[in-house]
Amino acid sequence: MTSIFWRQAGSLGLAVGLMVAAPVWAPAHEPHQADRATVHKVKDEQGHGDHGHGDADAASMTAAQLAAAGIVLRKAGAATLGDTLVLNGILRANQETLVQVTPRFPGIVRQIHKRIGDSARKDEVLARIESNQSLTSYELKAPIDGTVIDRQVSLGEYASEQKPAFVIADLSTVWVDFSVYRQDIRRVRVGDRLVIDLDDGGAPVEAEISYLSPVGSAETQSALARAVVSNADGRLRPGLFVRGRVMLSGRRAAVTVTRSALQTFENRTVVFVREGGRLEARPVTTGERDDAHVEILDGLAAGETYAADNSFVVKAEIGKSEAEHSH
């Protein structure tokens, strides 16, 4: 009886042992498609796993994937950050190349040859006026080459020698007048370089401050700063508003990235830094910036490679993959 019991117990122990030793089968994880970036967590050397303690989101992207997404890699490095001052301005006809054409004698306008916007050559006839004194007509001619920007007479109207009948302007150059508020006047100097945005879809226009008024306006509490700009193509139209950026003295920064490199990721300002085959979200502390570059005070060293253009694609790829994994 005792031997039967031990044989059964031995058999039971063997069965339990086999159950413990047997491997647990699990289906293999299905790999991502080849054309998708691989997104994963990267831990620091201490192995911390919480945000803010060294872990970072990263995307593994091949050179072909980077090219397809238009992601341009650059190296962080030194750059001169330009100090700029934004000014509002208006385009005006150059008053030094503008002529008011006034009749020599009063009379009735019998013919009109030019309208507003028409070009006129020097000595070209603008209108014909019948003099009240001699009852003979005479020609009113253009004194310069230019464009008719104003006309104050109509056919059959009385034209006075006290009032300009036409205004002709040479628009090959125009004035750009800017308002400089009192707190900024001391920062602006004649000769300062200026970039003018015409807001017409074309490239900005470069010029320089040629005049700074010695007096200010009581109404606006601002002073006039002026640039004389070439207008050979007729792109600058007097009367339209523009915005200008005065380039003031710059400062050299040791580590900078392009403005397009900065992204906000999980409430942190990050730059996607190249680490091996990955682009890693690296939190950074920023300093001064200009239109092209941003100073990096902490989080990135000079010489490190980062995603400069279209970095938002990396951010989107990480966010998309994390959303898929959360389901």
Summary of the structure (lengths in Angstrom):
residues: 327
radius of gyration: 37.4
end to end distance: 59.0
largest distance: 156.0
contacts: 912
relative contact order: 0.18
helix: 16%
strand: 46%
